[in-house]
Amino acid sequence: MDNRGEMPSALQVARAMSVVLGRKLADFSADQIVLTREEAALCLGLADGVVENLEQDEDKAG
């Protein structure tokens, strides 16, 4: 993601979060991982986006 003031696409955010979470989860001996507030907000935004997309697909199918 670049810092030109443009909003990143959902795909860019998903890829970035995949990298962040993958690195944090790579330590199999860790019982916990810690997310910054920004990381947690991005994860929530992704989850909300998936829910919205699935709801739209459901509405179209129903």
Buried (B, 14 or more C-beta within 10 A) or exposed (E): EEEEEEEEEEEEBBEBBEEBBEEBEEEEEEEEEEBEEEBEEBBEBBEEEEEEEEEEEEEEEE
